[in-house]
Amino acid sequence: MGNNVNYAEVFGVELAQKYRRELLSGDLTTEGVNYMGGKTIRMPFLSLQGFADHSRNGGFNRRNIESDFFVKTLEHDRNVEFFVDTMDVDETNQAVAAANITNTFDTEFAIPETDAYRFSKLFQEVERLGGHIDSIDMVEDNVIDVFDNYMLLLDEAEVPVEGRLLYVTPRVMMMLKRAAGTQRFAEFNNELDRTIRMVDGVKVVVVPESRMKTAYDFTDGFVPEAGARVMDMVLIHPKTVVAFNKHSYVKLWAPGSHTVGDGYLYQNRQYGDLFVVESRVNGVCINVG
């Protein structure tokens, strides 16, 4: 019986680097999610009451403490399997073959789908909860105004400034570069650097339109649904959402360790989801172009 190799462990460092480099929604990932078992997650929340006038006759005003849980059921459970005939793989080069399969699948399918699912689910959650969604035709003359207005809305909602993220499409990034008042910085070697990494202290992440649609069909891979629109600007604080992978499984089964045939069997499963915390929906503003 041949050995099976868990390449999620063997290539753990490489996979982590790839996700950090190419998973554009990675900054939204939530740490420390508690599982209730099965498909359910929960996060605790406390509800307190404020001060009351102090009496100099002694005693304190005792107020109530209410605890509740943010409870959600996971929905996005995906898997794929590939069979590679023994004659197509050099036995002394199994690791390279597994790495190539993993890298190609992650780059072309898994990573883009994770982004597409997260951003589309974000839109659907914000829409369901009655959050702030605009449909402004952004151009160079108003793109900064839209951003400023979104910052104002988050400020008024007392959303922390530190950690805010601005997701924009390449088209909107081009507008930001050309917008009136945007400063240009020349390097010492006389090269013009117009890269915009931050706007007013907010990290800017450019996301291709293909990953920023409002709805996708995930029947076979992921394709935009008919009538889906593009979210061209999203201002958000990560604590507005709970986004995570509960389970990640990548394995290459050697010949003889399975019953499919004479070859290597590659399997990949990803299980996770994204939810907006109802009480924090004011921490996100979306513009749909």
ZITABEL-V485441 format. One record per residue. N is the residue number from 0. RES is the residue in three letters. SS is DSSP state (H for helix, E for strand, L for the rest). Layout:
n->N res->RES ss->SS
n->N res->RES ss->SS
This chain:
n->0 res->MET ss->L
n->1 res->GLY ss->L
n->2 res->ASN ss->L
n->3 res->ASN ss->E
n->4 res->VAL ss->E
n->5 res->ASN ss->L
n->6 res->TYR ss->H
n->7 res->ALA ss->H
n->8 res->GLU ss->H
n->9 res->VAL ss->H
n->10 res->PHE ss->L
n->11 res->GLY ss->H
n->12 res->VAL ss->H
n->13 res->GLU ss->H
n->14 res->LEU ss->H
n->15 res->ALA ss->H
n->16 res->GLN ss->H
n->17 res->LYS ss->H
n->18 res->TYR ss->H
n->19 res->ARG ss->H
n->20 res->ARG ss->H
n->21 res->GLU ss->H
n->22 res->LEU ss->L
n->23 res->LEU ss->L
n->24 res->SER ss->L
n->25 res->GLY ss->H
n->26 res->ASP ss->H
n->27 res->LEU ss->H
n->28 res->THR ss->E
n->29 res->THR ss->L
n->30 res->GLU ss->L
n->31 res->GLY ss->L
n->32 res->VAL ss->L
n->33 res->ASN ss->E
n->34 res->TYR ss->E
n->35 res->MET ss->E
n->36 res->GLY ss->E
n->37 res->GLY ss->L
n->38 res->LYS ss->L
n->39 res->THR ss->E
n->40 res->ILE ss->E
n->41 res->ARG ss->E
n->42 res->MET ss->E
n->43 res->PRO ss->E
n->44 res->PHE ss->E
n->45 res->LEU ss->E
n->46 res->SER ss->E
n->47 res->LEU ss->L
n->48 res->GLN ss->L
n->49 res->GLY ss->L
n->50 res->PHE ss->L
n->51 res->ALA ss->L
n->52 res->ASP ss->L
n->53 res->HIS ss->L
n->54 res->SER ss->L
n->55 res->ARG ss->L
n->56 res->ASN ss->L
n->57 res->GLY ss->L
n->58 res->GLY ss->L
n->59 res->PHE ss->L
n->60 res->ASN ss->L
n->61 res->ARG ss->L
n->62 res->ARG ss->L
n->63 res->ASN ss->L
n->64 res->ILE ss->L
n->65 res->GLU ss->E
n->66 res->SER ss->E
n->67 res->ASP ss->E
n->68 res->PHE ss->E
n->69 res->PHE ss->E
n->70 res->VAL ss->E
n->71 res->LYS ss->E
n->72 res->THR ss->E
n->73 res->LEU ss->L
n->74 res->GLU ss->L
n->75 res->HIS ss->E
n->76 res->ASP ss->E
n->77 res->ARG ss->E
n->78 res->ASN ss->E
n->79 res->VAL ss->E
n->80 res->GLU ss->E
n->81 res->PHE ss->E
n->82 res->PHE ss->E
n->83 res->VAL ss->E
n->84 res->ASP ss->E
n->85 res->THR ss->H
n->86 res->MET ss->H
n->87 res->ASP ss->H
n->88 res->VAL ss->L
n->89 res->ASP ss->L
n->90 res->GLU ss->H
n->91 res->THR ss->H
n->92 res->ASN ss->H
n->93 res->GLN ss->H
n->94 res->ALA ss->H
n->95 res->VAL ss->H
n->96 res->ALA ss->H
n->97 res->ALA ss->H
n->98 res->ALA ss->H
n->99 res->ASN ss->H
n->100 res->ILE ss->H
n->101 res->THR ss->H
n->102 res->ASN ss->H
n->103 res->THR ss->H
n->104 res->PHE ss->H
n->105 res->ASP ss->H
n->106 res->THR ss->H
n->107 res->GLU ss->H
n->108 res->PHE ss->H
n->109 res->ALA ss->H
n->110 res->ILE ss->H
n->111 res->PRO ss->H
n->112 res->GLU ss->H
n->113 res->THR ss->H
n->114 res->ASP ss->H
n->115 res->ALA ss->H
n->116 res->TYR ss->H
n->117 res->ARG ss->H
n->118 res->PHE ss->H
n->119 res->SER ss->H
n->120 res->LYS ss->H
n->121 res->LEU ss->H
n->122 res->PHE ss->H
n->123 res->GLN ss->H
n->124 res->GLU ss->H
n->125 res->VAL ss->H
n->126 res->GLU ss->H
n->127 res->ARG ss->H
n->128 res->LEU ss->L
n->129 res->GLY ss->L
n->130 res->GLY ss->L
n->131 res->HIS ss->E
n->132 res->ILE ss->E
n->133 res->ASP ss->E
n->134 res->SER ss->L
n->135 res->ILE ss->L
n->136 res->ASP ss->L
n->137 res->MET ss->L
n->138 res->VAL ss->L
n->139 res->GLU ss->L
n->140 res->ASP ss->L
n->141 res->ASN ss->L
n->142 res->VAL ss->H
n->143 res->ILE ss->H
n->144 res->ASP ss->H
n->145 res->VAL ss->H
n->146 res->PHE ss->H
n->147 res->ASP ss->H
n->148 res->ASN ss->H
n->149 res->TYR ss->H
n->150 res->MET ss->H
n->151 res->LEU ss->H
n->152 res->LEU ss->H
n->153 res->LEU ss->H
n->154 res->ASP ss->H
n->155 res->GLU ss->H
n->156 res->ALA ss->L
n->157 res->GLU ss->L
n->158 res->VAL ss->L
n->159 res->PRO ss->L
n->160 res->VAL ss->L
n->161 res->GLU ss->L
n->162 res->GLY ss->L
n->163 res->ARG ss->E
n->164 res->LEU ss->E
n->165 res->LEU ss->E
n->166 res->TYR ss->E
n->167 res->VAL ss->E
n->168 res->THR ss->L
n->169 res->PRO ss->H
n->170 res->ARG ss->H
n->171 res->VAL ss->H
n->172 res->MET ss->H
n->173 res->MET ss->H
n->174 res->MET ss->H
n->175 res->LEU ss->H
n->176 res->LYS ss->H
n->177 res->ARG ss->H
n->178 res->ALA ss->L
n->179 res->ALA ss->L
n->180 res->GLY ss->L
n->181 res->THR ss->L
n->182 res->GLN ss->L
n->183 res->ARG ss->L
n->184 res->PHE ss->E
n->185 res->ALA ss->E
n->186 res->GLU ss->L
n->187 res->PHE ss->L
n->188 res->ASN ss->L
n->189 res->ASN ss->L
n->190 res->GLU ss->L
n->191 res->LEU ss->E
n->192 res->ASP ss->E
n->193 res->ARG ss->L
n->194 res->THR ss->L
n->195 res->ILE ss->L
n->196 res->ARG ss->L
n->197 res->MET ss->E
n->198 res->VAL ss->E
n->199 res->ASP ss->L
n->200 res->GLY ss->L
n->201 res->VAL ss->E
n->202 res->LYS ss->E
n->203 res->VAL ss->E
n->204 res->VAL ss->E
n->205 res->VAL ss->E
n->206 res->VAL ss->L
n->207 res->PRO ss->L
n->208 res->GLU ss->H
n->209 res->SER ss->H
n->210 res->ARG ss->H
n->211 res->MET ss->L
n->212 res->LYS ss->E
n->213 res->THR ss->L
n->214 res->ALA ss->L
n->215 res->TYR ss->E
n->216 res->ASP ss->E
n->217 res->PHE ss->L
n->218 res->THR ss->L
n->219 res->ASP ss->L
n->220 res->GLY ss->L
n->221 res->PHE ss->L
n->222 res->VAL ss->E
n->223 res->PRO ss->E
n->224 res->GLU ss->L
n->225 res->ALA ss->L
n->226 res->GLY ss->L
n->227 res->ALA ss->L
n->228 res->ARG ss->L
n->229 res->VAL ss->E
n->230 res->MET ss->E
n->231 res->ASP ss->E
n->232 res->MET ss->E
n->233 res->VAL ss->E
n->234 res->LEU ss->E
n->235 res->ILE ss->E
n->236 res->HIS ss->E
n->237 res->PRO ss->H
n->238 res->LYS ss->H
n->239 res->THR ss->H
n->240 res->VAL ss->E
n->241 res->VAL ss->E
n->242 res->ALA ss->E
n->243 res->PHE ss->E
n->244 res->ASN ss->E
n->245 res->LYS ss->E
n->246 res->HIS ss->E
n->247 res->SER ss->E
n->248 res->TYR ss->E
n->249 res->VAL ss->E
n->250 res->LYS ss->E
n->251 res->LEU ss->E
n->252 res->TRP ss->E
n->253 res->ALA ss->L
n->254 res->PRO ss->L
n->255 res->GLY ss->L
n->256 res->SER ss->L
n->257 res->HIS ss->L
n->258 res->THR ss->L
n->259 res->VAL ss->L
n->260 res->GLY ss->L
n->261 res->ASP ss->L
n->262 res->GLY ss->E
n->263 res->TYR ss->E
n->264 res->LEU ss->E
n->265 res->TYR ss->E
n->266 res->GLN ss->E
n->267 res->ASN ss->E
n->268 res->ARG ss->E
n->269 res->GLN ss->E
n->270 res->TYR ss->E
n->271 res->GLY ss->E
n->272 res->ASP ss->E
n->273 res->LEU ss->E
n->274 res->PHE ss->E
n->275 res->VAL ss->E
n->276 res->VAL ss->L
n->277 res->GLU ss->H
n->278 res->SER ss->H
n->279 res->ARG ss->H
n->280 res->VAL ss->H
n->281 res->ASN ss->H
n->282 res->GLY ss->H
n->283 res->VAL ss->E
n->284 res->CYS ss->E
n->285 res->ILE ss->E
n->286 res->ASN ss->E
n->287 res->VAL ss->E
n->288 res->GLY ss->L
